[in-house]
Amino acid sequence: MSNSNFFFFSSPLLFFILIPFNSFVLSCCPQIYNKNPPKFNQKNHNFWEFDQQSNTWVQLKLPYDLLSCVNNNCTRVGLIDPASIESQSDDNSKKNGSVFDPLPLRKRVSLIKMSETSVWVTGESGSIYERFWNGLKWVIAPHDLPLSAGYAVSVFIVNHTILALSEAGFLYQMRLSENSQPVWVEFTLPKDGASTEQEESAIQLLKSGVISQDRQRIYFCTMNGLLLELGGIEPPRWIKHGRPPGANVAAIVDVASIRPQLLFTVRSVFSSLSLSTIIEPVHDLTNLYDHQPTWVELLLSELKVNSFKIRSFMHGLTRELKLSFYLIRDLYEYDRSSKPSWKKHIWREGSEQDTSLAPSVGCIIHGISGPHSISLFLLTQEGNLVERRLNQRKWKWVVHGSPKHHHLTSITPVSQDEFNDKSHSLFLITASGFVFEYQIPKYSGIGEDNQIPREKWVNHTHPPHAKAAKGIKGLQFLVGRIIFPLDDGRMGELHLSGLGGETSGPTQYLNNINIRRKASLKYVWSILDAPETEGWNAEYCTEEYGSSNCVLGIKDQPNIDAETTRSTSKRRKGTKPQQNYFLPGSSDSGSGSAKSMDEYYSLPENWIDKSFRLRVMHQGRSFFLITESGLTFEYLNAENMWFWLRHDHTTAMKGAIGNYNGSLFLVDEHRSLLMRERSSNELAWINCTAMRKGRHVIAGSPWDGMPGRAPKVTPDDALFFVSKNGRLLQLTVALRKFKWKDCRHPPNTKIASIIDQEVFREKIVFVVGRDGRLYQYNKATQLWHEHYQSQHLVLSRLPGGTAMRPSSVSLTGSLFMLSEEGRLVEYHWNSLEGWNWLEHGTPDIGVALVGSPGPSFGSNQLFLIGSDGKVYLRYLDRETWEWGDCGFPYMRNKVEARVKPINDEQVCTAQDNNAEFEEVDENLHSTNKNCDPKVASTRPIPFAEDSVIFELRDGRLGEMRRTEEGGQWVWSRIIGTPTSLCIVDYWTALAS
C-alpha cells in the first residue's frame, strides 16, 4: 500500500478515493470491457491528499495530475484544474439547475381516447378513471380494478371491448353484471409452452401493449421478451410471434402504419459491463493480512437486476458494489408473411452516432421527403430524436438531435391538421418535464430528395407550477387540443387559444373552429384536475349530483350545498380565492419573507408531551394515557367495569403518536418508535426504529381518522411521522410488511408538525413547516406542494390541526389550524371557489387558543381550548359560525354546563356562569390544594361519536358527552388517573 494515494474534495457527504487494484482479484466476474470508459468530471475547487508520513490531509496545489498506477507503471488519466470549472460554469448553471433536474418515471400513467367525448386515464396510484363530456361539462367516473387485481398501468379499447392491464402482468375485461353494472373480469392469458402431467406451464405475463390502427388487434410485449398478438376477444385468440434472434422485445414501436401486419419493435441485447466499487477500511482482520488494516473486496451477493444496473450489497467488510451493464437496443421490423420474419435495421458500420434506441413508442409521418416517403421517428437512449426514412425504396437514418440541455423521453403523434399547411409537428416531452414541438417543413418538391429538411424546436414549457410526466406520451383528442399527463398526477391541456380548457367541450370546439381558422396560432396551457385517488380535487360523477343528473348532463337549477355558499365575510383580508398549488420555494408562493424564520425557530422541549399524551385505542372501549413521568396506562372497559392497565417498558415514553389495526405506536425518551401490539395471547413491544432504515421520530399524525367513520384498508396503508431533523417519514404498515421511507421535507424549510394525514384528502399529508407555512405531500406522486398563504399569516408550529369533511362522497371541507398568535384560522375548499383562508379569531377578548384545534364532529362542530382553562365550541348555525362556552368540569354527582337553544339545536355554553365556576374552584382548592378542574392544553381525543376526553390541569381527565335528546354537549364525568394528586378512586392492573 506504499504507492496508494488518497484524495478528498469538499463536497458534503461525498468523497473520491483512488486505490490501486493490482492486488485484488474478483473471481466471480468475467473480464469486463467498458465501451465508453468514464471520464473524470470536476465539480469542485478544493481537493486534499492524504500524507501517510504525517498521517494528515494536505490540500493539493492545482493544477494536479491524476495518475493510475499498476505494478509501478503510472499513466496520466486526468487533470484537476481550477480553470475546468470556470470554463463550464455557464453550461453547468443551466444544465444542473433545478429547472432541468430529471423527473421520476411514472410507470402507471397512461391515456387513451375512446371517443371525442371520452378519455380513459390510469393514474400513478394505479386507479382507472374516465373523463367524459356529459353535454354540459367534463366529469369524472371511476373504473378501478378490484383490490385483488392490484394497480392498473394501461387501458386498451379494441373492437368495442375495454381491457385493462395490471402492474402484475394480468389482463382484465370490462363486462356488464346481471344488474347492468360494469365489472372487471380476468381475461385468459396464453401459457408458455405445452403443459405436462406433473406441472402446468406458466402464464405469459404481459408488460405493455400497442393497439393496431384499425382497433381490431393488440400486440403485447411479455415480461420475458416475447411478442404476442391478441387477434380476437370472444373467444380469446392469441398468436405467438416469438422474439428477434438472440434478443428480447423491449418495446413495440409501431403497428401496421406502413402496411398491414408490419410491425416495428426495439430489441434489447446485453453488451458490456462496467464496475464501480465503494469500499470501507476494515480494522478487524484476524485471519487476513497479518492483522494489518487494509482494503478488501468480497464476492457478490443478493444480486438485483434493474433496467440498466445490477446492484449488489456486500455484507461484512465492504459497503456496496455497483455493477452496471450496457444495453444495445436495435430497431427490428417484423412481418410474418416474409422470410425471414425478423429484419434488423442497422446503422452504418463504424458510426459514432448514438445508435442505441429507447424502449418507447415511435411515430409515423408520410410525405416528409417526397410524396411517397415514410418516416419513422424514434428516440435514442441518450434522448435524441432520430428518423428511419423510406424513400424510393431505400432506407436511411437521419439524426435530428434534441434541444440544448434537454433529454427527450417520449413522442406524442398528432394529426397533420389544416391549421398548419407549411410543416409537420411532433410533440416531445423531456426528462425535466418540458414540452417541445418539433416542426418539420412539408415536402414542396424543391431540392434534392435526400436533403435534410430545415428543423425548428418550439418550447411550450409546461403549465405554471407543474411539469409534464417524463416518458409518458400525450394524447391528441381533437385538432389543436393535446392532453399531457403531469408529473403531479393532474393533466395539462395544450390547446390553441380559445379552443380548449376545462370548460370547453367538443361542441364549443366545433363552433369556434371556423372563427379561429384565420387567427394567429398560439398554444396555451390549461390544467385539468384529477380525482382524489391521485390526491387532487375533482369529484367523481354519481347518478345524482344535487338536482342535476351528472351522467346525463341535465341542465337544472342546482341545489347548492350550504357548505359551498356559507358566508365568506370573515375571509382573511387581502386574500382572494386561490386554486393554485405552488412548487415549494417559488417566488409566486409568497413565502420569501417567512423562510428566514426557519433559521432561528426551535420547538419547545416538552411539546411532544403535551401534544400526544392521549390516544384512542378502540373507540368507546379503551384509550391510552402517557404520564409526565413516562409511564404508559390504558383505560379500558371489561364487563362494564372501567379500570387502568399499566404497560411497562424499560424506557420512559414521551407520547402515543399513531394507531393502526389494534397496534399503538409510541415514542420513548430516546425518540425511538415502539409498537405495542397483541401477539397471540400476550402483549409485545416491537422497536420499529431498529428495523431496516428505521429512524428516530418526534411526532406523528394528530388523528387516526374521523369519529364514526370506518377506516379504509388498502395495500398501501402507512403511518407518517416527523423525524428529529424535520423530515417526513413514512412507515408502511399494511399486511405487516413494515417498510420505512424518507419523504424528505419541502425545499428551504423543515417540518414542524403534521396537520392531517389522509383524512381531509386521500393520498395527501398536510404539514406545517418551521417557517409557519402550509405544505402538502402527495403519497402517490411523492411530490411536495406549497399552498397559497399571505405573508402576514404565520401558523403555529405546535402539532395539530383537524379536518372537517361532511361527506366521504363530497370533497368540500376545511382544515382548522391555529395561528402563531393563538387565533383560529380555517382553510376551506369547495368546487365553486377552490381554496380560501377564513379568519375565526378568538372566543373572547384576552383569551387566546392553546394546544391544537379539535376534535371535530360532523360538519359543524369544533372543540378548542382557551388560555383561561375553558373548553370552547365553534359551531355552524345557519351558515354562520358562532362561539359556545363549555367552561370546565366541577365535582357534583352529575356535572352539566348550562345550554341554550339555537336553531332548534343545543350547544354548550356557560353564559353568566363565571361567578359560579370561580366559587366551585375556590371550594375545590380549600378541600384539596392539588385539584384544579380547569382544562389543560393537552390535545383532547374523540373517544366515541358522542364523547370527548380532555386532560385537566390537575392530571385528571374530564369527559364531555352529547346527549341523545337535543344533541347538547355536557360534562358527564371526571376520570381519576394513577398519577393525579387530586383524590379520586381508581382501579389499576399490570399488563402482561
Helices and strands as residue ranges (DSSP letters): E 7-9, E 47-51, E 56-59, E 64-70, E 73-80, H 82-95, G 98-100, E 110-115, E 118-122, E 128-133, E 138-142, G 147-149, E 152-158, E 161-166, E 171-176, E 182-186, E 206-211, E 218-222, E 227-232, E 237-242, E 248-255, E 262-278, G 289-291, E 303-305, E 309-312, E 320-335, E 342-345, E 363-366, E 374-379, E 385-391, E 394-401, E 408-412, E 423-430, E 435-441, E 456-459, E 475-478, E 481-485, E 491-496, H 506-513, G 516-518, E 523-528, G 532-534, H 562-565, E 581-582, G 587-589, H 597-600, H 607-611, E 614-618, E 622-626, E 632-638, E 641-646, E 653-660, E 663-668, E 673-679, E 682-687, E 697-700, E 718-723, E 728-732, G 734-736, E 739-742, E 751-757, E 764-769, E 774-778, E 783-787, E 802-804, E 813-818, E 824-830, E 834-841, E 849-850, E 856-857, E 861-866, E 871-877, E 880-887, E 899-902, E 905-908, H 914-927, E 941-944, E 947-951, E 957-962, E 969-975, E 988-990
